[in-house]
Amino acid sequence: MKISSKTIAGIGVSAALYVALTLLCAPLSYGQVQFRFSEMMILLCYFSKDHIVSMTLGCVIVNLFSPLGLADVLFGTSATLAAAVLIYLTRRKLPLAAVSLFPVVTNGLIVGAELTVIFAEAPFWVNAGFVALGEFVCVTVVGVITMRLLMKSSAFMGLVSDEKTVGKEQ
């Protein structure tokens, strides 16, 4: 399978944007209560499998800066990868708002467990709930509204989509 230079550039730009947005909001991006606004970009996986790579790569890079260290690189990135794959695989069956819940659940459970093991200060369900709340605000509320607005732009859809028909709300 050949990968075009346009695809590689797109993956790089998306990953870099994810990193820049996360680090720009760094005090809010890490910890038990986190509002990682860059997470709204995971909804790009609804339009193309290339964004699975860019979101995972971006997550690996920003988690290298995490106060949780390599554990966040492994577990936080695993949560993002799982959500990205689920979004892409269900994009033709579920509307955007429904797939936006995958990152809420995967990050809540996986990162919530990570925080519980590392800090042991709060019970699992408290950690999972706080992480899920941050994901819900950033992805399901802000992300879905933002993506729906951007989906009206044919220029945006031409940049992010595999096909012209993918991403139309059901």
Residue, then its C-alpha position, 0 to 999 in steps of 0.5 A: m500500500k502506497i501512502s501519498s505525500k499529501t496523506i503524510a503531510g495531513i497526518g503530520v499537520s493534524a498531529a501537530l495541531y493536536v500537540a499544540l492545542t494540548l500544550l497550549c492548555a497544559p495546566l488543564s490537559y493533565g491530571q484527574v480533572q482534565f479538559r484537553f480541548s484538543e480531544m475534539m479532534i478525535l472526531l476527525c476519525y469519523f471522516s478518515k482512517d488517516h486521523i486514527v494515526s494522527m490522533t494516536l501520534g499526537c497523543v503519544i507526543v503530548n503524553l511524553f510531557s505528562p506528569l504521569g510519565l510513561a504510564d500516560v504514554l502507554f495507557g492514555t494513548s491506548a485509550t485514544l487509539a481505542a476510541a479512534v478505531l471505534i469512531y472510524l468503524t462505526r461511522r456509517k452506523l452511528p451519528l457523530a454525537a453517538v460516536s463522540l461517546f467512545p472517547v468519553v468511555t475509553n478515556g474514563l475507564i482506562v485513564g481513570a484506572e491509570l490515575t487510581v493505580i498511580f495515585a491511589e488517592a481517589p476511588f476508581w469511579v471518582n477518577a473515571g467520572f472526572v476524566a469522563l466529564g472532561e472528555f464529555v465537555c471537550v468532545t461531545v459538547v464542544g467537539v460535536i458542535t464544532m464539527r457540525l459547523l465545520m461539516k458545512s464547509s466543503a473546503f473543510m470536508g475536502l481536507v479531512s474526509d476519505e469520501k465526499t459522502v462520509g460524515k453526513e449526519q444520519 
